[in-house]
Amino acid sequence: MTRGDQDVTLDDLAEAYAAAAEKGGEPSSADGPVIDRLVAMGLFRTAREGLVPADPETIQHESAWALVRELSEVTERYTFNLRLFARIREAVKASVVRHPAETETGLTYLHGNDTIVHAIDRCCSAAQIEVLTAQPGGGRPATTLEETVGKSLKILERGVGMRMLYQHTARYDEPTKNYVRLVSQGGATVRTLDEFFDRLIVVDRAVAFIPSNDDRSSAAMITNSTMVNFLADVYERNWVRAAQFPFEPANATRTSQDIGPSMRETLIHMLVDGLPDKQIARRLGISLRTTQGHVAAIREEFGAKNRTQLGYLIAKSQTEGTAAPKTTLWPDKPMMGSL
C-alpha cells in the first residue's frame, strides 16, 4: 500500500533525497509519493538515464527568487486595488455633488422655521405650473396670513395655478376667510375637509414639503419623483371629496349647518375605532377640551355610561340602521402650526 500525498513528512522527503543521492541518483520505486513531491519541488530532474538529484542549494535560491517575484506581484496588485478604490470613492463623491437628485434619496431635512419658509418660498417663486397646499388644524394666525397673501398673489399673477385644502374648522376663522377671499379672487381654488392628513405642499409635481416631527419645527424637502407623485396623488384623492370653501361672509349658524353633520359623522367613526380624545382633536383640528365636550354630549345622547359602552351603542345603531341622536359640533379656536 502506498502512502497518500498528505502523509508525506519533511523527514520522508529528506531521507528519500539522501538515499537516492547515495545510490547514485536513482530513487526507490517504493517512495513514489515522496519522489513525486521532490520532483514537483525541482529536487529531481529528468535525464536520459532517469531521475537525477538536483543541487539543493541551487533549488533553494531559485525557489526563494520565485517567492520574491510572486510576493512582488501580489504587492503590486494590492497597491493597484487600493489606488483604484480610492479613485472610485472620489468619483462617486464628485458625482453626488454634480447630480445630487440622481445619486441620493431625494430627501433633504430642513430645521427651523426660517429655513423651512425660505426653502418653500424659493420653490414656490420658481413654480411654473401649479402649487398644491394642505393646511390642517383650522385657521392660521392672522400675521402668517398677512405675510402669505402677498406671496400667493404674486404666484397667481404669473399664471401659476394654486389649489388649497383647509380643514372644515377654518370656515369659522375670520382671518382665514379674508385670506381665502383674496386668493380666490386672484384665481386660487380653496376647499375644506372634515378629517385631515398632515401639512403638505407640492410644487409642479417636482418638489414636496412635509413635516418631519410632531411640532413641525423640522420639515423634509422631497425631490424623489416617485415619492412626490405619491404625495400628489394623496392630495388629489382628498381634493375630490373636499367641499368648496364659502369665502363670502357667513355667520356661525350657517357654517355649523354646512359642516356640522360631516364633522359629527367623522367624530363618531373615530369613537367607534377607539381613538383617544387627543388624536381625535388633532385630526378634527379642534382643541382637546372642545373634543372632550363633544364626546361627553354624544355619550349623554346615546345614554352611555363610559367610552366603551358608547362605542358599542354607536356600532349597534349603525348595524341596526337606527338613527343616532344629532349633535351640532361647534369648533373653538383652531389649532395652529407653522408647517
N, C-alpha and C positions, 0 to 999 in steps of 0.2 A: 504494500500500500504506500503510495507516495503522499508526501505532505502537501497541504494546500499552501498557496502563496501567503496567506495570513499567518501561517505557523512558522515562517522563516524568521530567525532571530539574527541579531548582529553577530553573535558567536558563530552561527551556521555559515554566514557569509564569509567571515574572516577565515574560518577553518577550511572551507571549501576552496577559497582562493589560494591559501598557503599550500594545501595538499596538491592542487593542480600544478602550481609552480614547482613544487618539489619533484613531481613525476615527469617534469619536462613539458608541462603545459596542457596536457590532455585531461580535462576534468572527468570525474567518475559519473557514469550514466545514472547512478542511484541518486545523485544530487540534482536531479532535473529542475525542481522549483527553485533551488538555490542558484544553480547556474543561470537560469532564465533571468533572475534578478540581477546577477553580476553582469550578464550581457547587456541588460537594459541600462545599467549604470555605466557601461562603457569599459568595465574592468576586464572583459574578454572581447577579443575581436576575431572576426572570421578571416582565416587564411587558407591557402590551398591545402595545408596539412591538417586543417581543423580549427578548433578554437585556440587562440593564443592569448595568454595573460598580457594585459597592458600595464604600463608603468603607473602604479598608484599615485605617485607624486604629480605626474602629468595630468592624470584624470582629475585629481583634486583641484588643480589650478584651473583646468578647463571648466569644471563644474562651478567653481567659485565665480569665474567671469560670467558664466551663463546666468547665474543667480543675480549678479550685479546688473547685467543688462535687463533682465526681467524686472527687477526692482525699479530700475530707472524708467522703464516703460510704464509701470504701474503708477509711479510718482508723477510722471508727465500727464497720464490720463486723469489722475486725481486733481492735479493743478488746473488742467483744462476745464474739468467739470465745475470746479469752484468759480473760475472766471466766467464760465457760461451762465451759471445760475445767478451770479451777481448781475450780469448784464440783463438777464431776463427780468429780475426784480426791478432794475432801473427802468427798463422799457415799460413794464406794467404801470409803475408809478407815473411815468410821463404820460401814458395813455389815459390814466384816470384824471389827470389834470386837464388834458385836452378835451376829453369826452366823458365827463362825469356821469351823464344820464345813461350812457351806454354800458358803463363798467360798474356802476354801483346799483343800489337797490331802488334808486329814485325816491329816497326818503330823507328829508333834512329836518332836524329838530330845531325849533326856534324857542328861545327862552326870554321872558319879559314882555310886557305889553307893548313897549315902544318898538322892540324888534319885530314883533308879530304884525303890528299895524303897518310898519314901514314895508315889510315884505308883501303884505296884502295890497297896499296902495300901489306899490311898484308893478305888481302883476295886473291889477285892475286898470291902471292907467295905460297899459300896453295892450289891453283886450281889443280884439278885432271883430268878434262875432257875438258872444253872449256871456253874461255873468250871472251865475245862479247863486243865491244866498238862502240860507236857512237859519232862522234865529229863534231858538226855543226860549221858553221861560217868560212869556208875556211881553209887556212893553219894555223898552230900553230907556236908559237915563236920558233926560232932555238934553244935557250937554253933549252926550255922544251923538244924538240925532242931529243936533245943530252942526256938529263937525262933519257928520257923514253926508248930510243932504247936498252940500256943495259938491263933494266928490262924486256922488251918484249922478247929479245933474250934468256934470262935465262928461261923464261916461256916456250918458244918453244923448247928449248933444253931438257926439261923434258918430251917432248912428248905431252904437252897440246896444244889443238887446239886454234887458235886465228882468229877471224873474225873482220874486222874493216870497219866501214862506215864513209865516209867523204862526204863533200858537193862538187859539181862539181867544185866550185871555187878553191878548194885545188889543182887542177891539174896545176894551174898557179904558184904555190908556190914551189920554188926550194928546200928549206929545207925539205918540206913535201915529195916531190918526192924522195929525197935521203933516207929519213926515210922509206918510203914505199918500196923502192927497197931493203933495207937491211932486213926488216922483212919478205918481200915476199920470199927472198932467204932462210930465216930461216924456212919457212913453213906457214906463215900467208897468209890469203886471204883478199884483200882490194878492196872495191867497192865504187862508188860515186853516189850521188843522186842530183836531182835538188833542190826541196823543202825538208826541213828537220824538224824533231822533235827535241827536246832538247837533251842535253848531256845524255848519258845512258851507264852504264857499268853493265853487268850481268856475274856473276861468277858461273859456274857449275849449272846454273838454281836454285841456292840456295840463293844467295845474289845479290841484285841490288843496284846501286847508281844512284841517280838523283839529280839535283839542287833543292834547296828549296826556292831560292829567285832569283830575276832578275839578280843581279850582280854575282851570282854563288859563293858568299863568304860563303854560307852555303849549306849543302847537306843532303839528307835523305838516310840512310842506311836501306834497306828493307830486312827483313828475312821472312816475311809472305809469305808462299808458293803460295797462290792464287794471290797475287799482283805480285810476282816475275814471275810467269808463264804468267800472262797477259802482263807484260813488254817484256818478251822474245818473246811472240807471235807478239807484235807490231814490234819488231826488225826483226823477220823472214819475216813478210809481206813486210817490206821495203827492206829487203835484196833481195827478189825475183825480185823486179822491179829496182834494182840498176845496174849500169854498171861497168865493170871491170876497175880498176884504171890502166892507161897506165904508169907504173912506169919508163919505159925506157925514156931517154931524148926526149923531144918533144918541138917544137917551139910553139910560141903563136898562129900562124895562124892555125896550125893543131889542137891544143887544142880547139880553138874557133870553128872550123868546127865540132868538135866532140860533143861539149856540148852546143854551142850557140843556136841552134834551140830548144833544150829541155828547156833551161833556158828562152828563149823568150816566148815559149808557156806557161810556168808556170807564167811568169810575166803578160802576157795578161789575163790569167784566174783570177789572183789576182785583176787586174784592173776592170774586169767585176764584180767581187764580191764586189768592192768598198773598198778594203783595203787601209789604208793610207800608204804613202811612207815609214814611219818609220817601220811599220810592214812588208812591202814587203822586205825592206833592210835586216831586221833580218832573215827572212825566206829564203832569197836567199843567205845570207852570204856575202853581199857586203855593202859598205858604203851608207849612206843616200844620199850623194852628187852624187855618181855614179847612184844610183837608180833614182834620180830626172832627171839625164841626159838621161837615157834610156827612162823614161816616156815622157820626152819632145820630144825625137826623134820619138817615136811611135805616139805621138799626132800630130806631124807635118806630118808624112806619111799618117795618116788617114784623115788629113785636119780638125781636131777637134780644136775648139777654147778653150775648157776647159775640165776638167776631166769628167764632167757629160756627155757631148756630146761624148767624146772619148769612154766611157763605152757603150753608146748607139750604136755607129758606129761599135764597135768591136762585140757586141752581134748581130747586124744586119748582119754583114758579115758572122758570124758563122751560123746564121739561114738560110741565102740565099745560103750558100755554096760557096761564092766568096772568092778568095784568098786574104789574108791580106798582106800588104806590109811587106817586110822582113827587119829585123834589126838585126845586129850582136851585141851580148852582150859581152862587154869586161870588166870583173871584175877588180876592182882596188885592192889595198892591202886589204886582207880579214880581217874580224873582228876576234879578239882573245877572248879567255876565258879560265880560269883555270879549271873550271868544268861546 
